[in-house]
Amino acid sequence: MTRRALAALSLALCPSACVYDVELVRGQPVTGDDAGVTAWRAVESGVTQGLRAVWGSGPSDVWAVGDGGVALHWDGARWTTVATGVTATLYGVWVRGPRDAWAVGGDASGPVALRYDGARWSQVTVPARDREPFRAVWGDADREVWVAGGDADDGDPPAWEWDGSQWHAESFGGSLSPALTAVAGGPSDDDLWFATAGPLAFHKVRGASPTSTSAPGGARFGGALCVTPAGGAWATSEGATVFRYESTAWVATAPPATAPLRGVWCGATTVWAVGDRGQTARWSDGQWRAESAPDVSLSAVWSDGSVAWAVGARGAVLRLGP
């Protein structure tokens, strides 16, 4: 099938929520975590709100959240809108399983935290006084959940831990500005990373206070962060560079991207980065490779190891996989 025919097919399958001003182009075959996938393609989401985050527990349990409190669930066959009961922007989502998912965000009235129990989303009260939105959420396989946001300049902790029965505040040692924008864990819940959209990221080991680390060369982090199953940390910059933590310091890597990268996801052997103008890049075998995708601004990416999902502006949802 020609590229022109592929673009026409995309228009027919995605009449309302997709971006049409480019043709679909075949990407490079994927190896490692995403073996067997061949091309990014648009999937009908049914919404036009911007999508900010995507996460799942498996191929038939994926959530995407975003502007206006929108939440979408993929059941293995289609995306369905699920009411959240809020209109605040949702910036982060994390999924433990079909009966346990978390989403966070906020608006002018303050931060919002939600939990899904397999039937409905309900608001969760976090004892935060800061009016800043929560920007990120992450949990372990057992019961712990972390939410992050706020800048601590008003004395309110910028991160909170749910231990299964109550919340615990995490201190970052005084002033913290700009605010935390990301949290991700390593192979154990004793190993956490936090990032800002500024010059600092933080590494926390259980029982100790978070330790600050600086972006290389006076650069700034872009606000997204992921951790590999082996404990390696990756983070976006404010441009097209992606940072990798090596031993004691962050180093810059250079994906083949010409626009800012907004989201990053880590697998065992693969790292994905996505961003503006459909920029997608994949790290494997020690190097970055460009992947072709529809020209839409992308904010987040997640993969179950066989299928990858990216979400972004105007309800855009892209799938890379069989």
DAKA-V589306 format. One record per run of one state. SS is the DSSP state (helix for helix, strand for strand, loop for the rest). FROM is the first residue (numbers start at 1). LEN is the number of residues. If there is no record, write none. Layout:
ss: (SS,SS)
from: (FROM,FROM)
len: (LEN,LEN)
This chain:
ss: (loop,helix,loop,helix,loop,strand,loop,strand,loop,strand,helix,loop,strand,loop,strand,loop,strand,loop,strand,loop,strand,loop,strand,loop,strand,loop,strand,loop,strand,loop,strand,loop,strand,loop,strand,loop,strand,loop,strand,loop,helix,loop,strand,loop,strand,loop,strand,loop,strand,loop,strand,loop,strand,helix,loop,strand,loop,strand,loop,strand,loop,strand,helix,loop,strand,loop)
from: (1,3,14,32,35,40,43,51,59,61,67,70,71,75,79,82,89,98,100,108,110,117,121,124,134,140,145,150,159,163,167,171,180,186,191,197,200,206,211,215,216,219,221,228,233,238,241,247,249,255,261,267,271,276,279,280,285,287,292,298,304,308,313,316,317,321)
len: (2,11,18,3,5,3,8,8,2,6,3,1,4,4,3,7,9,2,8,2,7,4,3,10,6,5,5,9,4,4,4,9,6,5,6,3,6,5,4,1,3,2,7,5,5,3,6,2,6,6,6,4,5,3,1,5,2,5,6,6,4,5,3,1,4,2)
